[in-house]
Amino acid sequence: MNKSIAIIALALLATVSCNRAPKSPFIRKVSEYAIVKIEQPDLSDITDNGKEVLNLYRFIADEIDAIYWEQYYGCKDSLLNEITDPFQKLYAKINYGPWDRFTGKSFVDGYADRLPGAGFYPADMTREEFDAWDNPDKNSPYTLIRRAEDGSLQAVWYHDAFREHLDRIQSYLIAASGITIKPSVSKYLQAKAQALLTDNYYESALAWLDMDDSKMDLVIGPNETADDQLLGIKRSYEAFVLLKNMARTEELMKYVSRIEEFQQDLPGDSAFKTFQPGTGSNIFSCNALYYAGKANAGVKVIALNLPYDADVQRDRGTRTILLENIINAKYNHIINPTGQVLLEPDYIEHLSQNAFFWNIVFREVAHGLGVKETVNGKGSVEDALGRTALTFEEIKANAAGILLVCKLQNHYDIHDLFTKEDALTTFFASLVRSERFGDGSALGRANIIIYNYLQEAGAFQRKESGRYILDFARMEAALSDLTALVLKTQATGDKEFALDFEQRYSKLNDNYSTDLMNLGLEKIPADIRFK
């Protein structure tokens, strides 16, 4: 055999060997997240100063990402360096740790399943030990609970635990505040720099709401409590770098003056709608340029309603941000394909991208409505309902949001071309798709609860073909009843009922596994990831 033939033979042998090598079981896992490329934004109307600020925002977001790895899991490099399968490593990056975001199960050898308290509490801490511990700082959203040398519990403030990263973030924020030509932006960035080093966010939240004249936005901080499934207290770091769609924002802002009207339009007893949303609320439509930290972990959010601080919401209101490019990506990759697979043909024609956008708009608006404090002296809704508070908040936002869209469409108050039936059908397709998140998160539990509640009310039927038919009248009525029930539970702080209701309605039924199989056969992704 001459040399060239030998080389060819070795190459063929290598090819055969590669073809015989077992495929990674994580190829399928990774494929559940459709790749979405965030397109290069048009910065033609952004000044050179603005572009420098935008670069600093990206540096800040990278530091937030590093904090979140430490906060949620621990040392990122130690985990990734021990994984040799490239698809498994990518899946760990998607999930920010060795635990599946949907199930909480470990997918890396040597790691137990995710603890309900993630990295916020000692692994061996019990609820009874926490309750018996006399330390007011334990209930702050901005403390980690750790073991002292003597084994007792101690509270460590976020600004101390992550000081190295936060010092760098502060320097970037101060630098950006000196570059920007917008006084409102400079004020916000300086206030945020101070807040991150003190864990006092009230003033920075007000400054952020006042910053309504900038084409760019930076959302950073410990915001959501979804990762804390033990007590529902501790907030996770995340960051969004955003570019405002000025024309769409102007269209949305006309709804701001109607916030109090929307509050009164909610179903149920007026005694449970006494909260007066702040008059400083606004609505922005933005294109997302960058996600980091909690925002980038697993399921990607498509809208924001911040701040979560009830005092700020009362005094000034909230900002709703629609992430328009991400909304469109999810509709095209997931929502519409899900409806095509799971709806009877007569209902497929009601799937609408416009309806999906407005459903999201008013889902986020609904987060700022309802009640924030109980009406019977039990304190805040978060304190009264504990771990179930976030689940009930997600139920409220989803159910009340679609009700508001239906009401507005009854009077042709939304001028995009879609009907109330389009809104309800698209909502249902999104609901069924979202059940794939499982019951491992508040968002997943909320969607399962809504699905089961609608099924009990006869709002839909699942045919033997695996496709659904909908009863729009019953769906709207059931959503109204559910919204009223949630508002009552929040207003009265009825934790016992909340726990019982969640346990009863958050069970996955047989439809779930069959729907999941049908969507899997058609290779419909569960969510997206960024290229």
Summary of the structure (lengths in Angstrom):
residues: 531
radius of gyration: 24.0
end to end distance: 46.6
largest distance: 91.6
contacts: 1784
relative contact order: 0.11
helix: 55%
strand: 12%
